[in-house]
């Protein structure tokens, strides 16, 4: 490809993926004339390094390079590049401006690294972790509202023929393999199957699905979602309920992250920090403004797709099981399985008492 990094996406992104002419990453960075900031390095099995290329005049990121450090990470980077090319060529209207575009493919130690346009905005994770942010009902509601508006436009822009809601087929088989021999697994899978059967009575449009829509992958500006990153788990045609519940669950999961164990979480009556998953249990079974916000967000999202609002709990339960099944982190998976076990048993007892 070209020796200097362009600042806008080319008109034929597929040609980039097909090209075997790959400039070494650091040569590409030097030729770009932009400043570089290396971030996101880790030791995970799918570890990637992110390099932001920043304008010397505005100080804003222009490009972002995702570079794999392992073979497993290389597969993830390739998957993300492929899905982003497909999205760019499918045409999503104005909502497409919030999605990075593939600019180039470069080389790092024999592995392909993808160069993307940098979407602008403040990471929602930065806002979330500010003192008292999630303690403010108005700020939390603003976060949920921004995501709801983005999801509504994104899903409407990619909607195809409807099919029955499917939140379980991939999760059940993966859980059976991942936790083979686990005490209580048969009961977990039975409750998950019942949950998914109730959801499966409804049909929703197939849409593009991000697959990991949590606040760490969202950027915001002026009260709107201005950018969505990390598309390696995306699908061009999938189950849209997944994105709705993933955002809500992950937002709830970390509500107690800035509170010492054993203490009550400010402005969230009934929520005490310490037990892993307490924020999700609070969202599902607690009372107050945040549980109401959580349920309304999921219920309204379901209703927009054609599912009864009353199915919000089933959708959330299926979403917890999906994380247990599909996340790369084994410990994170196990904790979600245990969380699903607790809350699904509680939900089952509640249903039986009616």
PyMOL commands that set and color helices and strands:
alter all, ss='L'
color gray80, all
select helices_A, chain A and resi 13-18+25-32+71-90+93-98+124-128+137-157+169-178+185-199+215-217+241-253+278-285+289-305+309-326+330-353
alter helices_A, ss='H'
color red, helices_A
select strands_A, chain A and resi 35-39+48-54+61-68+102-108+111-117+122-123+162-164+203-209+218-221+224-228+235-239
alter strands_A, ss='S'
color yellow, strands_A
deselect
rebuild
show_as cartoon
